[in-house]
Structure formats: structure tokens, C-alpha cells
């Protein structure tokens, strides 16, 4: 039987996804001042649920209100909101769909406005002044153990609230990704040095989460194929971590890559410049950012693989699924501009691909003055793209339609204004 996006997928834990198309995790920023679910989340996920995805993943959910990726993140930290979580879970699990909660800790990628001294593996602050990061503080072993405890608490709460699985975020330069990176982790104890030590907190958290939620509850991990930085977490080390995750009985591995410094997860990084490796034609074309890596991983592990990033044509999706190179296709940015129909049309066989932007989202070279250097311009353009898509989610949460005419300059200004207002209204713990 030929596998396609319409095919079911049975996970190692026994759970079944009704099809192979997934709504990928995207940060929403729609929580209230106490970091609880709001009506804005309901509006957004009501629209996304109409696509009929076999799986939807939430954006970042944290377990510590002092450590946030954005002031509008959902947090489970003694702040109430369980009834609201239950309602959101009911929306996402209609018609037999799976709805998993993504659990994260931002680590050093926390702005100083949220926390002037965020926790990190080592006292190495994110080297991006434009992101206004807090001053990274090296964690004690007790603080590391507390992070694991908080991940477990969020996972058990997710199950209680009616979510059908969880994903542990270990990519994109957040805390667990930082532990894995030799550039961000200079520790000399059991959580630093060798790859086994750098992966320890991830593996301990996975084991503790599995023990708490049971053998029948899906657990996924989102892992970088590489950080795309010289001297960072690279493909060879990533493959070893993948083997460990497979041996631990993981239900689904989502392959991604990059961080705030190298934004491969949105197709904005410079892999060749960062790593010195020649980039393949397929990678350069960005039809599937991480498919080449998945092909290398596939013979090594038995667990299902999910790829998010760049797949737009139905033929490439079905070919990748039929060949076994991946088992689930994640969709992100297209549902920020076509929230209800693009996935549904694919699954019904009414479309040959996902919508692409009709115009290139780019930032004029002199948008912020003639003296802006190349490096600064690239960072601004990268954050402008992220802001552009974040603002579309916020508009939909507010009951509005996406604004496809928004420029990147407008997106940068609008996103900054939104985050400043949300931070100002935030009830600090």
C-alpha cells in the first residue's frame, strides 16, 4: 500500500494519527497577563482545526513564569487556567485529531525585559544585542533538576486537560538546544563536556516525562539537525542523539535546525557560510529544508520522523512519505496566510500544493537608514519575517483576516509595539 498524506500512522505507543499532515508549532503570544489561555487562542485554533490535520502542536508552553520566550506565552506554573486549557484541548481534538502540547524553556533566548538574568547552561549571553537578551546565568544542578520537574508537571497537566500528547522542544537555541551546543555549554560537570553529558538533561527529562504520563501517551522531541554554526552542535552529534532518543522509545522526532543566530528554521540562515560545507541543490531550493538530513537518519532509527519547513508541493510530500524518508509533514507559515483551507484542500485532493507568498518578503536595504551594515540588515530582515507571521496569528486571534500587504518594516514596528504592550500588561511573578 502506497503511503500518502491521507494515510494513517500508528505511533510506537499505540496511538494513531488519522493522516500524515501536521500543524507545526508556532509561538502565539496570545496569553493573558497571567499567561493563561484566552479567547484569542480559541479563535485561532478553531480556524486551524478546520483543515483536518491528523496532528496539531501548540506553540511554546512553559513551566516557569520567570523564564519566557515572549510575555504572551502560555505557562503552567500555579497560575490557574486549567478550565481554559481543557476548552482549548477540546477544540484541537475534534474529529479524532491529535493535539499535542509543546513544552519549552527559552534559556538564554529570554529578553532582558522579561528576565534580566535568564538561566542557561553557562554564563554565555546570547551574542545578539539587537535581540536585547538578558545576561545569562549558569544554572546550578538543583536548577537543572527543577527544569525537568517543571517539564514533567506541564506534561501531566496537559494529559489531565485533554491534550493527546506532548513535544519536548530541544531545538532553535532554547535551553535544551543550548545544553547540546559546545558554543553555549562550557560546563565542567556531568551536564557539560562530552556529548553524553550535554544531552543528559534532555534524556533525563524524556525519561521522567515518560514515567509520569505512561507508556500509551505520545511523546515527541523537536531536535536540531544542526545549529549551523562553526563549532556548534552539528549533524554527526545530532545523529548520535537521535539514536539515543530512538532507543528511549520516542514516538515522533521532529527534525529542525538553527537558532536566533542562524534562522534555518525559516529558511533565512546561511548554511554554507556558517559551516563551510557545500549546500546541496535540494537544500538550496528550500523545497524541504531538512529532508537531506532525514534521509541520512532514516536507516539508523525505527521511530517516526516529522519534517517541518519548506515542503510546499503535494508531490514532494507524498514522495517523501512513500519512500519512508519521513512519516509526517509539518505545515507552519502557509496556515498563517490561509488558515482554514490549505491543508484541507491537500487532504481532499483539491490542491497540488500549499500556497506560496505572492511577493518576496524582504527588507529594503535602507529601511533603517543608509548606515545599516550587512550583518545588522540580515538580522533585522530575519526578525522582520518572524514578526510578520506572528502578527498574522495575532490578527486571527483578534478575529481579523491576515494582512498580506504588510511590509517587513511595518512588521518589525508592529511586532515590537505588540510585545512592548504585552510586557507592560504582564503580571510579573
GIHUBEL-V620163 format. One line per field, one symbol per residue. ss: DSSP state (~ for helix, > for strand, _ for the rest). psi: psi as a letter, one per 30 degrees, with the letter a starting at -180 (. if undefined). Layout:
ss = ???
psi = ???
This chain:
ss = ________>>_____>>___>>>_______________~~~~~~~~~~~_____>>>>>>>>___________>>______~~~~~~~~~~~_~~~_>>>>>>_______>_______>>________~~~_>___>>__~~~~~~~~~~~~~~~~~~~~~___>>>>>>____~~~~~~______________~~~~_~~~~~~~~~~~~~~____>>>>>>>__________~~~~~~~~~~~~~____>>>>>_______~~~____~~~~~_____~~~~~_____~~~~~~~~_____>>>>>____>~~~~~~~~~~____>>>>__~~~~____~~~~~~~____>____________________~~~~~~~~~~~~~~~~~~~~~~~~__________~~~~~~~~~~~~~~~~~~____
psi = kkkaffklkklefflkkflgkkjlkkkehglafghlklfeeeeefeeefffgkfkkklakklgjffjkelfglkkjhggageeeeeeeeeefglhglkjkkkklkfbfhklffejfilklelijkkhieffhlljkkkkleeeeeeeeeeeeeeeeeeeefglgllkkjhaggaeeeeefkfffjglgafglcleeeffeeeeeeeeeeeeeflfgkkklkjkkflfhkkgajleeeeeeeeeeeeffhkfkkkkalaafejiffggflieeeefgkkkleeeefgejegeeeeeeeefflflkkkkkjfkekeeeeeeeeefgelfkkkkdeegffifffeeeeeffgglgllklkflkjlkkegehlfgkleeeeeeeeeeeeeeeeeeeeeeefggllkjffkleeeeeeeeeeeeeeeeefkjk.
